């Protein structure tokens, strides 16, 4: 009908006008964009596919693509699910970490880029200005020395070490030279020593300079925490969370629970306060009190021992029940009257945070107990096992590479440290530190007494020889010979020493959390009484590294060498890591899940140069003169007794 045709014509006209407006609008926009024609369907499809295809392209980070295709790169993404996990903070799942993740990555990238820029410029300058020639004249040597001095001593260990010596030794004529091994300054292993203790800096530097592929990180250039190994004498002032997980520091943040006398006392008391056989099992120290907090408890204990001694003296008609020489301190977890022997009421006072014998005194009278700081007072072991009439103890080195879970190694060599005046518990000798203390830092002031006097006896000659080689110390090898001569077997004694150390680590581990970057070489002071029982005296977080005697060099330098090789800080390519972080932070390449995992494997393989961090439980590549004591059967026995102790407490509760 006519009405329907009119309606259809109107609709078609409206549609045509709408199409025309859209075309005009598209033409106007095209003109504004430079008359670019509208994309054809196949062009539009190609534009949509291009970003996805670019996202799947891999950055091979200098690796051979065929290695990737053949699957020859390490699957390190199993250990590090994301790039953030290579940093210590990456394992902390907190809101703060999530919010600051990009900032932390950017700061790490900037630090690495600064290192690469500085070291790259130094390397170029070395190659162009200070490269050794085929023949070296005195003038060239002088120029090199001037260059070293102008750049400061901190750079001597980087590129110029050994070059000047070669110049000095070289003849004037040309001689053929073997090419020196090329080192990549970006992937070398660098160490940093906080120079607040000369003895620590000297011995670590001497040892590491003999290792291939290690250099000291230059000082004063603002290179940040890009080292592989940081060694300090005191607690390091750094943020552990900003380190890569493979960087190593020689202190645990919470080591005070093992090395401070008051903290260790609290750890042990937690295991021994309830009494019983299991409490006796964990009693490794004599009775100990912390002053001033436990002053009243100490007075009560002191008075009780006096009363018991008086009762034993009154009953002496039945015959002698013991003497000062065979009386040991009664265990802190046991029955005070069970020993039935007279115990000299001697106590030794020590400042809680001191070391090397500072502030120590032996007292036998309450009136002599005075203090101006937090102080430990401990029952004196009045029956030490004597050698030649002298008191001695043992300095044992234990390196812990992990707490929670525990991994510990004991060094098979160490020192027996001797007092320099024959042992006595007489009142007139109470104040003589050369009688009661074995610290080398104290007895070195009386070393001459070991060289003086009559040398007609073999024992006197042996002491004089010991003094010339080691001062007041002898090695464990010599100690074994001396003990064998008096009928003491080293094997069972060593097992008791290991057990005592493991008990202390087990009790302190409750308060020392896992820290992936940390390791620590502790100096244990152990004493054996005349019943062959091993007592823990204290644990040092920074044992002395002085080398005053030949014996110090013979023991301590191999100790440091074996410790560094045991820990084995991993090398890593800082330039590759900076490139990886730059790509991920600045370019923010969005990849699919499969491509992202493969790219992460490529990145980590390139950064870590095809090596993977050692897993807990795997034996280190090198142990040297160390012996692993945890995990071990001996440690499992300690853990079993710990479980029984606390299970019994829970059942009683």
ABEGO torsion letter per residue (X at the ends): XAAAAAAAAAAAAAAAAAAAAAAAAAAAAAAAAGGBBBBBAAAAAAAAAAAAAAAABBBAGGBBAAAAAAGABBBAAAABABAAAABAAAABBBAAAAAAAAAAAAAAAAAAAAAAAAAAAAAAAAAAAABBBABBBAAAAAAAAAAAAAAEAAAAAAAABGAAAAAAABBABBBBBBBBBBBBAAABBBBBBBBABAAAAAAAAAAAAABBGBBBBBBGAGAEBABABBBBABBBBBBAAABBAABBBABBAAAAAAABAAAAAAAAAAAAAAEEAAAAAABABBBBBBOAAAAAAAAAAAAAAAAAAAAAAAAAAAEBAEBAAABBBBBAABBAAAAGBBBBBBBBBBBAABBGGBGBBBBABAAABBBABBBBBBBBBABBBBBGGBBBBBBBBBBBABBOBBBBBBBABBBBBBBABBBBABAAAAABAAAABABAAAAAAAAAAAABEBAABAAAAAAAAAAAAAEABBBAAAAAAAAAAAGBBAAAAAAAAAAAAAAAAAAAAAABBBBAABBBBBBBBBBBBAAGBBBBABBBABBBABBABAAAAAAAAAAAAAAAAAAGBBBBBAAAAAAAAAAAAAAGBBBBAAAAAAAAAAAAAAAAGGBBBBBBGBBBABAEABBBAOBBAAAAAAAAAAAAAAAAAAAAX
